[in-house]
Structure formats: structure tokens, C-alpha cells
Amino acid sequence: MTPIEALYHQAKRRPRQTAFIAGDDVWTYRRLAQETERLAQALMARGLRPGDRVALHMFNRPELVVAYYACFRIGAIAAPLNTRFKTAELRPLLQRLRPSLYLGEARLYPQVTPVEPAILGAGSRFIVDGAAEDDRAQPWAELIERAVDSSTLPDPDDRAPAVLLGTSGTTGQSKLVVHTPATLSAKTDSCIRMGFETWQIAVNAVPMMHGSGLVTMLASMRYGAPMVLFERFDADAVLDAIEPQHCSWMLGLPFMFIELLARQRREARTVDTLRFCLSAGDVCPIDVQREFATVFGVPLRSVWGSTEATGSLIHGLEPGPVSRIAPGADIRIADDNGAPVPRGEVGEVLLRGPNVTVGYWVEEGRIDPATSDGWFHTGDLMRCGKADDLWFVGRKKDLIIRGGSNISPVEIERVLMTHPGVRDAVVVGVPDATLGQRVAALVQLWEKPRDAVLRNILAGTRAQLADYKVPERLKVVDALPRNTLGKIDRRSAVSILLDDEADEAVAAE
């Protein structure tokens, strides 16, 4: 069932039931379907046709949900823009997209104002709230008012591009991952294996311009499960809403669960309706998973996913960076030549299936393939454990090679996180003329650092790891560097550690 089919199915089956809640605003399936139809008609009245791009520049809000489904309804391509981007980052992205329409928020639009009309037409800019200080930007109401009832809306092609999702972009210009109604359908169909049921109510605090936030929305709609939508992640707001809104599950990034733990410790809220939580997008430390289970009384499980292919792996049954192969998924753990490695050995995860992207958007009329010989090379290194458990070892490109020895930063991060004073950590390789790379780390502490604490952290690490894996440079930071999707930015971590003026850097003895 494609996303738009799922919406109209729910609107017909349970029109008065809640689709999602945004603050005090309750949206039923009927209301969402009606507003989707109105916007779809308005887009057609403005001349949009299948394949045209619609830039979506909003935080999580009802208009963003409506805009996604309106694009799906007419076969336009939804192109969500990162809300953290500045003009210098948005301009080249919009150049690649050449959108026929821009739908944005007043507080975000100033970053778009300088973009030339040749890239984003002066008459194609609409603001969903308030007013923008730019004569070229028109209110959303004017767009909707142009809707004309018509029975000529096109039937969207299930195999045509439907959404373009940006990757993290830690190495230059981000890629635009292409998904179709068919691949989105395969993603949401796989969510049933994660325990989705109609009665469950989701917390959606991950930006819906991000794959995780979008999949949460689509899965909730697919299974008729209400969703509580948060404009932006705020740990206190989420905790305050869980019990009153009867929220039962949440998918989020590791830093979100770390913050939820900190806020719940500071001010305990009743969270008895919560049933499970899933951590995606980055490695969630084992200690955080265990402590979350203790404090909240429900499991926090890791689930692997990528913008290109979510759904091939489901959450593991024990704490740690472990996922399970989803029933029917086609997965191979391979060496550098693509040959399968024996069970227990580390290799790159290759996968294929209906949930895998059709490619990367370059420009109109050009989509580069994302697979090789039919397989998508994830770049993630894993080993196969018992049964169908896959243990994440690290990103292939993030491996540290010190004096010819391969070192997994994830392994060292897990050990650093076992120290009670460490709140979060990132391990990277820094250049070295003799060994090629040396191991270095940034740590975020719960309390103000003291030299004795840093020495204790290193001593504890040395007791658990071979000497060549122990960080030779350790620096305390107020917060770990993150990219525009909230994931750890390892390139920035390297830059911080290479700063000669970096204080509180400790050489390992």
C-alpha cells in the first residue's frame, strides 16, 4: 500500500479517528485527506505536474504532513530542505533541484530570500505562517484559495521519484536519495516486524526532513496508529506529553535518549504508557540502553537503517549495537571483493530488496545508480552473531589504521562510555607521520572535568583494551560536534583535536 493509498484507506475506514496531534491541534484522517486534496488541487492549478519538485522548508508541523501527501497525490517530488542550512548551503541545493514551488516558514525563509529568481522563481515562494519581509513570498492561504475542484488529478506512478532525502553530507555536498511510492511502501510494510499495531501512539520528534522522522509518519499512517508531532525535539516537552497523550513508542537519535535520561533524572515524569523505544541514525551506547531500561522501565533497542535502505534490519533483542535480519531480507556480509565472509568475521553489509533507493538525484533527467551488481553497498561493517543477529563494528570509512592495525572507533567509544563520568564520546583517527593515524577522543562529561577524572577514564580504558587502541589524545568538550542531521560529525571532531590551542588535552601514558 503506497503512502497516498494508506491515507485514503484510513480516511475511509476510520474518518473521525485521530491521525496526529500537534500541540492542541487534533487532526483526523478525514481532515488530513480533505486538506491533502485541497493542496493537491491547488498545486495542479498552479501548473505543477508529475516529476516537478516542491521544496519543503519547515519544522515538524501539520502543513508539512499535508504537503508531503499532496505531492504524493499528484506525483510531484517532495524535496525537504534541512532546517539548519544557511543560504550558502541552500543555494547549490536549490540549483540542483530547480523546484517549481517552495513551501516554507517565516522564520526559515530569510535564508532563502537571497536566492536568485533564476533558481527559485519569484512567484513560486509561499509561506505557511505569518509574513516574510520579501515581496516575492506569498502566504499559504493564497495558494490554497486557488484550488479548483477537479476530477482530473493524475494517477501517480508507483515507480517514479516521490521524495528526495539528503544524506548527512559529512564529506562535501550531500547526496539526494531518491525514493518512490513503491520503495516507501516497502519501508513501511517492514515496520510491522518492529511491533507496530493500530493502538500504539508514536512520539515523532525527529525532523520529518530526515528519513527517520518521515518513516515514523508514514508507518503511523500505514497502520492507523496516531502520532504526536513535535515541532522540534525538546526532552521536557516529550516527557510531559507521554502519559497525557498515551504515547507508547518513540524512534529517535541516541543524543535524544541521553537527554531524556538526564531530564527524567532531574524531574521524574509518569511514563507508564511507554512500551518500547528505538534508537537509529548512530550508535547508541550500551550503558545508555541499560540505564534507559532501568529509569523508564521499557527497552531501548538499536535499529540499523540508512536513508537509502530502511527495513532490511529490525531491532535486536539485547542491548548493544545489534540488529536482526528482517524476515525475507536479502543481506550479505562481504569482503572487499564482494565475497561472503564466514560467520563471526567482519565484513561490509550488502543488501538488496524493494526498500532500497532507486538511486541518487543529480539533476532533472539524471539519477545515478546506488547499487553495484544489484547490491547496495552500505559502507557499514558488521559481523554475524548467533542466529540472525548482526553486530555493528563501524563505518568502513571511519576505521582507524594505526601502524597497519585496523581499529574500530565504536569499540573504544563503548568502553569510554562505561565510565560513570562520561556522558558521551566520539573516537577518531588523527594524522601521524610515523603510524599513519593515532587514536584520539572527545568526551562530554556529566560534571566539570578534573585532571584526576581524565586520568581515571584513560586508566579504565587501558584496563579493557589493547594498548594500541587506547586514546593517545583526550579532550573534554561541552558538546560533541554534530552534523545537520544530528549525527556525530567525525570530521569536525578531528579538527577540534588537531587544534594546537586545545586545552585539557591529555597524552596517554
Secondary structure, DSSP 8 states (H G I E B T S, - for coil): --HHHHHHHHHHHSTTSEEEEETTEEEEHHHHHHHHHHHHHHHHHTT--TT-EEEEE-SS-HHHHHHHHHHHHHT-EEEE--TT--HHHHHHHHHHH--SEEEE-TTTGGGTTTS-TTTS-GGGEEESSS--S-TTEEEHHHHHHT----S------TTS--EEEE---SSSS--EEEE-HHHHHHHHHHGGGGT--TT--EEE-S-TTSHHHHHHHHHHHHTT--EEE-SS--HHHHHHHHTTTT--EEEE-HHHHHHHHHHHHHS----TT--EEEE-SS---HHHHHHHHHHHSS-EEE----SS--SSEEE-SSSSSEEEE-TT-EEEEE-TTS-B--TTSEEEEEEESTTS--EEEEETTEEE---BTTBEEEEEEEEE-STTEEEEEEEGGG-EEETTEEE-HHHHHHHHTTSTTEEEEEEEEEEETTTEEEEEEEEEESS---HHHHHHHHHHHHHHS-GGGS-SEEEE-SS--B-TTSSB-HHHHHHHHH-TT-TT-EE--
